Amino acid sequence: MAKKSIIARANKKPKFSTRKVRRCFLCGRKGGYMRRFQLCRIHFRELASEGLLPGVKKSSW
């Protein structure tokens, strides 16, 4: 879990657009982030396996 000060800094408008840090809105994690769902890989997997993300289903082959 990211510190609140780091999350607040990431929410501020950066001086340059390339400095924007995208973080998971549930835990504040910046690595393994999926833009489409605004989640990190850990929360994406948890919510997808519970069936809470519309349009996502478990693959099998």
BAFI-3210 file (N, C-alpha, C; in Angstrom, 3 decimals, decimal comma, padded with zeros to 6 digits):
// residues 61
n [1|2|3|4|5|6|7|8|9|10|11|12|13|14|15|16|17|18|19|20|21|22|23|24|25|26|27|28|29|30|31|32|33|34|35|36|37|38|39|40|41|42|43|44|45|46|47|48|49|50|51|52|53|54|55|56|57|58|59|60|61]
n.u [000,841|000,639|002,019|000,025|000,937|002,469|000,549|-001,026|000,803|001,005|-001,484|-001,442|-001,151|001,351|004,466|005,391|003,816|004,732|005,565|003,495|002,085|000,471|-001,766|-003,121|-006,465|-007,467|-005,399|-003,151|-000,878|001,775|003,101|002,535|000,118|-003,103|-004,480|-007,037|-008,787|-008,060|-006,681|-004,334|-002,432|-002,893|-005,304|-006,933|-006,954|-008,144|-010,747|-011,669|-011,793|-013,807|-015,889|-016,633|-015,874|-017,132|-017,352|-015,053|-013,706|-012,627|-010,000|-009,562|-007,896]
n.v [-001,178|002,134|005,159|007,861|010,406|009,996|009,098|011,419|013,162|011,992|012,536|015,234|017,751|017,219|018,889|018,313|016,351|013,745|012,913|011,935|009,786|006,829|005,245|002,462|002,711|001,533|000,566|002,134|001,302|001,451|-000,137|-002,686|-001,796|-001,441|000,417|000,447|-000,544|000,821|-000,380|-002,250|-005,215|-007,134|-006,493|-006,489|-009,203|-010,353|-009,123|-009,890|-012,680|-012,922|-012,102|-009,445|-007,572|-006,250|-007,770|-009,267|-012,441|-015,634|-017,223|-020,260|-022,955]
n.w [000,000|-000,925|000,462|001,724|001,091|-001,200|-003,001|-003,116|-004,307|-006,822|-007,842|-008,376|-010,945|-013,279|-014,170|-016,728|-019,250|-019,573|-017,149|-015,689|-013,309|-013,146|-010,994|-009,160|-008,186|-005,927|-004,192|-004,650|-005,929|-008,329|-010,177|-012,646|-013,741|-015,185|-017,628|-018,786|-016,867|-014,628|-012,524|-010,518|-011,294|-009,343|-007,966|-010,197|-010,911|-008,626|-008,611|-011,126|-010,920|-009,071|-010,559|-010,814|-012,667|-015,527|-018,726|-018,602|-018,615|-017,424|-019,091|-020,934|-022,426]
ca.u [000,000|001,427|001,737|-000,945|001,644|002,879|-000,677|-001,409|001,745|000,679|-002,730|-001,186|-000,821|002,808|005,005|005,410|002,826|005,382|005,834|002,268|002,182|-000,856|-001,781|-004,347|-007,285|-007,777|-004,269|-002,127|000,289|002,034|003,589|001,523|-001,120|-003,874|-005,200|-008,441|-009,575|-007,494|-006,349|-003,087|-002,658|-003,355|-006,732|-007,611|-007,145|-009,126|-012,087|-012,080|-012,153|-015,084|-016,909|-017,083|-015,482|-017,931|-016,626|-013,836|-013,972|-011,434|-009,723|-009,089|-007,665]
ca.v [000,000|003,359|006,191|008,864|011,548|009,606|009,086|012,811|013,722|011,437|013,155|016,604|017,902|017,328|019,969|017,764|015,270|012,430|012,580|011,462|008,458|006,235|004,332|001,714|003,552|000,820|000,443|003,126|000,663|002,002|-001,180|-003,644|-001,033|-001,603|001,676|000,246|-000,799|001,655|-001,281|-002,989|-006,607|-007,921|-006,243|-006,929|-010,650|-010,625|-008,710|-010,677|-014,030|-012,818|-011,751|-008,074|-006,726|-006,604|-008,010|-010,054|-013,801|-016,444|-017,950|-021,640|-023,570]
ca.w [000,000|-001,039|001,456|001,268|000,504|-002,553|-003,804|-003,321|-005,269|-008,134|-008,303|-008,814|-012,361|-013,408|-014,993|-018,079|-019,340|-019,512|-015,744|-015,048|-012,708|-012,997|-009,858|-008,863|-007,321|-004,697|-003,270|-004,922|-006,539|-009,652|-011,076|-013,083|-013,845|-016,415|-017,840|-019,140|-015,656|-013,569|-011,428|-010,620|-011,701|-008,195|-007,783|-011,410|-010,821|-007,567|-009,026|-012,287|-010,488|-008,370|-011,536|-010,590|-013,795|-016,697|-019,965|-018,364|-018,171|-017,325|-020,334|-020,813|-023,733]
c.u [000,887|001,041|000,805|-000,259|002,086|001,678|-001,119|-000,493|001,433|-000,588|-002,550|-000,852|000,688|003,214|005,037|004,505|003,459|005,686|004,614|002,448|000,774|-000,794|-003,139|-005,183|-007,677|-006,615|-003,167|-000,871|000,502|002,523|002,487|000,153|-001,790|-004,760|-006,685|-009,331|-009,144|-007,181|-004,955|-003,432|-003,239|-004,858|-007,538|-007,927|-008,194|-010,553|-012,584|-012,500|-013,459|-016,227|-017,424|-016,683|-016,288|-017,058|-015,357|-014,261|-012,687|-011,236|-009,279|-008,937|-006,951]
c.v [001,243|004,356|007,237|010,056|011,241|009,581|010,515|013,476|013,239|012,071|014,587|016,637|018,073|018,493|019,565|016,541|013,877|011,995|012,047|010,026|007,938|005,186|003,654|002,544|002,842|000,837|001,472|002,563|001,201|000,945|-002,146|-003,011|-001,267|-000,366|001,472|000,086|000,076|000,852|-001,854|-004,453|-007,454|-007,742|-006,638|-008,417|-011,015|-010,312|-009,519|-012,083|-014,047|-012,463|-010,329|-007,112|-007,135|-006,755|-008,815|-011,439|-014,607|-017,228|-019,372|-022,203|-024,874]
c.w [000,000|000,049|000,869|000,614|-000,927|-003,489|-004,111|-004,347|-006,677|-008,704|-008,777|-010,299|-012,489|-014,314|-016,468|-018,129|-019,241|-018,081|-015,012|-014,559|-012,513|-011,892|-009,726|-007,890|-006,024|-003,703|-003,496|-005,553|-007,945|-010,641|-011,446|-013,224|-015,190|-016,579|-018,053|-017,901|-014,480|-012,315|-011,619|-010,921|-010,570|-007,992|-009,017|-011,321|-009,769|-008,033|-010,218|-011,868|-009,706|-009,314|-011,404|-011,703|-015,020|-017,941|-019,805|-017,929|-018,219|-018,607|-020,032|-022,209|-023,578]
res [m|a|k|k|s|i|i|a|r|a|n|k|k|p|k|f|s|t|r|k|v|r|r|c|f|l|c|g|r|k|g|g|y|m|r|r|f|q|l|c|r|i|h|f|r|e|l|a|s|e|g|l|l|p|g|v|k|k|s|s|w]
***
